[in-house]
Amino acid sequence: MKVKYDKEVDILYIHFSDGKIVESDEEKPGIILDYDENGNIVGIEMLNASKQIPQPMKFEYEVAE
């Protein structure tokens, strides 16, 4: 999994797999889900990220036990 924030265009992208994107849907305004040929989510794109989350460049990762 990769998380990328592009400050110039204010987009946060969470990439779950290397699958080829064949379809994208804007589920809610500014939230785009990318799907592979089997309907699996490949990634999530958040437009205007800094307006939706307080610190788009800050990232925490947690594993539940």
Secondary structure, 3 states (H helix, E strand, C coil): CEEEEECCCCEEEEECCCCCCCEEEEEECCEEEEECCCCCEEEEEEECHHHHCCCCCCCCCCCCC
